[in-house]
């Protein structure tokens, strides 16, 4: 269950950061995604411990998909556990 939750959280954050990145590009906001992570980590209700890692990843590349790619080996290893959780919920 823990591994499934970690994958799901990482995917959810990646999707959210991609939405922010796309809106920033479309509207010319120039949002720094790494700073968003640090802002959330510093005192927002979204104070997940993963945000420090995400800030580092986004600070280097600026590409939200790198949040997933950084842990691709773990995700591949944990997919069977996630499939088991999802299949038991149906």
N, C-alpha and C positions, 0 to 999 in steps of 0.2 A: 504494500500500500504506500509506504514512504517513497519508494522509487517512482511510482506512478504520479504521486503528488509533485515530486520534484520536476518530472518531465512536464506535467501540465502547467506548473507555475512558470517554468522557463518559456514554454510556448506562449502562454498568455502575455507575459512581459514582452516577448519578441513582437507579437502582434500589436500590442499597444504602442511600443516604440516605433514600429513601422507606420502606424497611423499618424503619430505625431510628426515623424520625419516627412511623410507625404504631404501633410497639411502645411508644414513649414516650407517645403519646396514650392508648393502651389501658391501660397500667399506671401512668400518672401519674408518669412519671420526669422530665418536664420537661428532656429532653436538648436542649442548645444545639448544633445541628448545626455552626454556625460554629466553636465551640470544639472539637468533634470534629475538624474539618479541621485546626485549628491544632495540636492535640495530635498528630495523625498526622504532620503536617509537621515537628514538632519532634523526632521521634526514633523513631517507630514504623517498622516494616518497610515501611509504606505511605507512603513519602515522595515521592509524585509531585509534580512541579512545579505541576500543575494545582490542587493543594489551596489555594494562596493565593487564586487566582481564585474557587474554590468557597466558601471561607470568606467572602470579600467578598459574594458573591451571597447566600449563606445568612444572613449577618448582616443584610442589608437586608430580605430577604423571608421567610426561614424555609421557603420552599417548594422542595423538591428539583427539581421540574420546571423551575424557573427556570434551572437549570444548562444544560438543553437550550435553553430559549428565548433565553438570552443569546447563543447562537451559531447561531440558526436560519438565518440567511442563509448562513453557512459550511456548515452541515450540508446545506442544500438544494443548494449548489454542489458538495459532495463526494459526494453520494449516487450519482451515476453511477460514480464510482471504486469506491465500496463495492460496488455491484451487480456490477461487473466482477470484483472480488476474490472475492466470494461465488460467482458463477457459475463461475469457473474452479476453485473448490474442489470442485465437485460432479461 
